[in-house]
């Protein structure tokens, strides 16, 4: 019998866990998928909740800076916390509310751009 060895390659992968933490007895996982897709996943009463934003690099840049990734992580985390606060019937603090407004504005902007781009023909 010929034994073959599996060779591993160095691969950064497409999914990166940015942060996983407990918030008001519920786990929140913040992920970066690919270069520009940031999402949260959380659970409440046996249901999975998730949302995302897509952030493109600054004009003239090819990839996001670490500071951009950290900012996205905070914004997406605020969205997850706001979702849980709403489900639990709790009030959001002012900073979470501000992050949520940025999160929603970016998501709405992206959805509008997607609709516009889907309407264009090459």
C-alpha positions as a Markdown table, in Angstrom:
| # | Residue | x | y | z |
|---|---|---|---|---|
| 1 | Unk | 0.0 | 0.0 | 0.0 |
| 2 | Unk | 1.4 | 3.3 | -1.1 |
| 3 | Unk | 1.1 | 6.1 | 1.6 |
| 4 | Unk | 0.6 | 9.5 | 0.3 |
| 5 | Unk | 1.3 | 12.5 | 2.4 |
| 6 | Unk | -1.1 | 15.5 | 2.4 |
| 7 | Unk | 0.8 | 18.6 | 1.7 |
| 8 | Unk | -0.4 | 21.8 | 3.3 |
| 9 | Unk | -0.2 | 25.2 | 1.6 |
| 10 | Unk | -0.1 | 28.5 | 3.3 |
| 11 | Unk | -3.5 | 30.0 | 2.7 |
| 12 | Unk | -4.9 | 33.0 | 4.4 |
| 13 | Unk | -8.4 | 31.8 | 3.7 |
| 14 | Unk | -11.5 | 33.8 | 3.0 |
| 15 | Unk | -13.1 | 33.9 | 6.4 |
| 16 | Unk | -11.4 | 35.6 | 9.3 |
| 17 | Unk | -12.9 | 35.8 | 12.8 |
| 18 | Unk | -12.3 | 39.3 | 14.0 |
| 19 | Unk | -13.9 | 38.9 | 17.4 |
| 20 | Unk | -16.1 | 36.6 | 19.3 |
| 21 | Unk | -17.6 | 37.7 | 22.6 |
| 22 | Unk | -20.4 | 37.4 | 25.0 |
| 23 | Unk | -23.0 | 40.3 | 25.1 |
| 24 | Unk | -25.8 | 40.1 | 27.6 |
| 25 | Unk | -25.6 | 36.3 | 27.7 |
| 26 | Unk | -25.5 | 35.9 | 23.9 |
| 27 | Unk | -22.5 | 35.2 | 21.8 |
| 28 | Unk | -21.6 | 37.6 | 18.9 |
| 29 | Unk | -19.1 | 36.6 | 16.2 |
| 30 | Unk | -17.7 | 39.3 | 14.0 |
| 31 | Unk | -16.2 | 38.0 | 10.7 |
| 32 | Unk | -14.4 | 39.4 | 7.7 |
| 33 | Unk | -15.1 | 37.4 | 4.5 |
| 34 | Unk | -12.9 | 38.2 | 1.7 |
| 35 | Unk | -11.4 | 41.7 | 1.5 |
| 36 | Unk | -14.5 | 43.9 | 2.0 |
| 37 | Unk | -17.4 | 41.9 | 3.5 |
| 38 | Unk | -17.9 | 42.3 | 7.3 |
| 39 | Unk | -20.7 | 40.5 | 9.1 |
| 40 | Unk | -22.0 | 39.6 | 12.6 |
| 41 | Unk | -23.7 | 36.4 | 13.6 |
| 42 | Unk | -25.6 | 36.0 | 16.9 |
| 43 | Unk | -28.3 | 33.8 | 18.4 |
| 44 | Unk | -31.5 | 34.6 | 20.2 |
| 45 | Unk | -34.1 | 32.0 | 21.3 |
| 46 | Unk | -32.7 | 29.4 | 19.0 |
| 47 | Unk | -32.7 | 31.7 | 15.9 |
| 48 | Unk | -29.6 | 33.0 | 14.1 |
| 49 | Unk | -29.4 | 36.7 | 13.4 |
| 50 | Unk | -26.9 | 38.1 | 10.9 |
| 51 | Unk | -26.2 | 41.3 | 9.0 |
| 52 | Unk | -23.3 | 42.7 | 7.0 |
| 53 | Unk | -21.7 | 45.7 | 5.5 |
| 54 | Unk | -19.4 | 45.9 | 2.5 |
| 55 | Unk | -16.6 | 48.5 | 2.7 |
| 56 | Unk | -14.3 | 49.2 | -0.2 |
| 57 | Unk | -10.7 | 50.5 | 0.2 |
| 58 | Unk | -10.2 | 54.2 | 0.1 |
| 59 | Unk | -9.8 | 55.7 | -3.3 |
| 60 | Unk | -6.3 | 54.9 | -4.7 |
| 61 | Unk | -5.8 | 52.0 | -2.2 |
| 62 | Unk | -5.9 | 48.3 | -3.1 |
| 63 | Unk | -6.8 | 47.0 | 0.3 |
| 64 | Unk | -8.3 | 48.1 | 3.6 |
| 65 | Unk | -5.9 | 49.3 | 6.2 |
| 66 | Unk | -5.9 | 47.6 | 9.6 |
| 67 | Unk | -7.5 | 50.8 | 11.1 |
| 68 | Unk | -10.3 | 50.4 | 8.5 |
| 69 | Unk | -10.9 | 46.8 | 9.5 |
| 70 | Unk | -11.0 | 47.7 | 13.2 |
| 71 | Unk | -13.5 | 50.5 | 12.5 |
| 72 | Unk | -15.7 | 48.0 | 10.5 |
| 73 | Unk | -15.5 | 45.5 | 13.3 |
| 74 | Unk | -16.8 | 48.2 | 15.8 |
| 75 | Unk | -19.6 | 49.2 | 13.5 |
| 76 | Unk | -20.7 | 45.7 | 12.8 |
| 77 | Unk | -20.4 | 44.8 | 16.5 |
| 78 | Unk | -22.6 | 47.7 | 17.3 |
| 79 | Unk | -25.2 | 46.4 | 14.8 |
| 80 | Unk | -25.2 | 43.0 | 16.5 |
| 81 | Unk | -25.5 | 44.6 | 20.0 |
| 82 | Unk | -28.3 | 46.8 | 18.8 |
| 83 | Unk | -30.1 | 43.8 | 17.4 |
| 84 | Unk | -29.8 | 42.0 | 20.7 |
| 85 | Unk | -30.9 | 45.1 | 22.6 |
| 86 | Unk | -34.0 | 45.4 | 20.5 |
| 87 | Unk | -34.8 | 41.7 | 20.9 |
| 88 | Unk | -34.3 | 41.9 | 24.6 |
| 89 | Unk | -36.2 | 45.2 | 24.9 |
| 90 | Unk | -33.2 | 47.1 | 26.2 |
| 91 | Unk | -32.2 | 50.7 | 25.4 |
| 92 | Unk | -28.9 | 51.3 | 23.4 |
| 93 | Unk | -26.3 | 53.5 | 24.8 |
| 94 | Unk | -25.4 | 56.7 | 22.8 |
| 95 | Unk | -22.1 | 55.3 | 21.3 |
| 96 | Unk | -23.9 | 52.1 | 20.1 |
| 97 | Unk | -26.6 | 54.2 | 18.5 |
| 98 | Unk | -24.1 | 56.3 | 16.6 |
| 99 | Unk | -22.3 | 53.1 | 15.3 |
| 100 | Unk | -25.7 | 51.7 | 14.3 |
| 101 | Unk | -26.5 | 54.8 | 12.3 |
| 102 | Unk | -23.2 | 54.5 | 10.4 |
| 103 | Unk | -23.8 | 50.7 | 9.9 |
| 104 | Unk | -27.3 | 51.4 | 8.5 |
| 105 | Unk | -26.2 | 54.3 | 6.3 |
| 106 | Unk | -23.4 | 52.1 | 4.7 |
| 107 | Unk | -25.7 | 49.2 | 4.2 |
| 108 | Unk | -28.4 | 51.4 | 2.5 |
| 109 | Unk | -25.7 | 53.0 | 0.3 |
| 110 | Unk | -24.4 | 49.6 | -0.8 |
| 111 | Unk | -27.9 | 48.3 | -1.5 |
| 112 | Unk | -28.7 | 51.4 | -3.6 |
| 113 | Unk | -25.4 | 51.0 | -5.6 |
| 114 | Unk | -26.1 | 47.3 | -6.2 |
| 115 | Unk | -29.6 | 48.1 | -7.6 |
| 116 | Unk | -28.1 | 50.8 | -9.8 |
| 117 | Unk | -25.3 | 48.5 | -11.1 |
| 118 | Unk | -27.8 | 45.7 | -11.7 |
| 119 | Unk | -29.8 | 48.0 | -13.9 |
| 120 | Unk | -26.9 | 48.8 | -16.1 |
| 121 | Unk | -26.0 | 46.7 | -19.1 |
| 122 | Unk | -22.4 | 46.2 | -20.2 |
